């Protein structure tokens, strides 16, 4: 149970930040509305995806 808490937390973070990043992107001009904020969103999104992949690999190696 303790190992599932970071996976659940980072999956929620990835969904929320990914949705915010998607909303910030303007598809007509192919630019972000607020580029500095988009960089922060992208860093957090990639970090949360990295933690999720790391957690899934750890689970697989334990089996």
C-alpha positions as CSV (number, residue, x, y, z in Angstrom):
1,X,0.0,0.0,0.0
2,X,2.8,2.4,0.9
3,X,4.4,1.9,-2.5
4,X,1.2,2.8,-4.4
5,X,0.8,6.3,-2.8
6,X,3.5,8.0,-4.9
7,X,2.2,6.3,-8.1
8,X,-1.3,7.5,-7.4
9,X,-0.2,11.0,-6.4
10,X,2.1,11.4,-9.4
11,X,-0.6,10.0,-11.8
12,X,-3.0,12.7,-10.5
13,X,-0.4,15.3,-10.9
14,X,0.4,14.2,-14.5
15,X,-3.2,14.3,-15.5
16,X,-3.8,17.8,-14.0
17,X,-0.6,19.3,-15.3
18,X,-1.0,17.6,-18.7
19,X,-4.5,19.1,-19.0
20,X,-3.3,22.5,-18.0
21,X,-0.5,22.3,-20.6
22,X,-2.9,21.2,-23.3
23,X,-5.2,24.2,-22.4
24,X,-2.3,26.6,-22.6
25,X,-1.4,25.6,-26.1
26,X,-2.8,27.6,-29.0
27,X,-3.2,25.2,-32.0
28,X,-3.8,28.0,-34.5
29,X,-0.4,29.8,-33.9
30,X,1.3,26.7,-32.5
31,X,2.5,28.7,-29.4
32,X,1.8,28.7,-25.7
33,X,-0.2,31.6,-24.2
34,X,2.3,31.9,-21.3
35,X,5.6,30.4,-22.4
36,X,7.3,30.6,-18.9
37,X,4.4,28.9,-17.2
38,X,4.3,26.2,-19.9
39,X,8.0,25.4,-19.3
40,X,7.3,24.9,-15.6
41,X,4.3,22.7,-16.5
42,X,6.4,20.7,-18.9
43,X,9.1,20.1,-16.3
44,X,6.6,19.0,-13.7
45,X,4.8,16.8,-16.2
46,X,8.0,15.1,-17.4
47,X,9.1,14.6,-13.8
48,X,5.8,13.0,-12.8
49,X,5.9,10.7,-15.9
50,X,9.5,9.7,-15.0
51,X,8.4,8.8,-11.4
52,X,5.5,6.8,-12.8
53,X,7.7,4.8,-15.2
54,X,10.3,4.3,-12.5
55,X,7.5,3.0,-10.2
56,X,6.1,0.6,-12.8
57,X,9.6,-0.8,-13.6
58,X,10.2,-1.3,-9.9
59,X,7.0,-3.3,-9.6
60,X,7.8,-5.4,-12.6
61,X,11.3,-6.3,-11.3
62,X,9.8,-7.4,-7.9
63,X,7.5,-9.9,-9.5
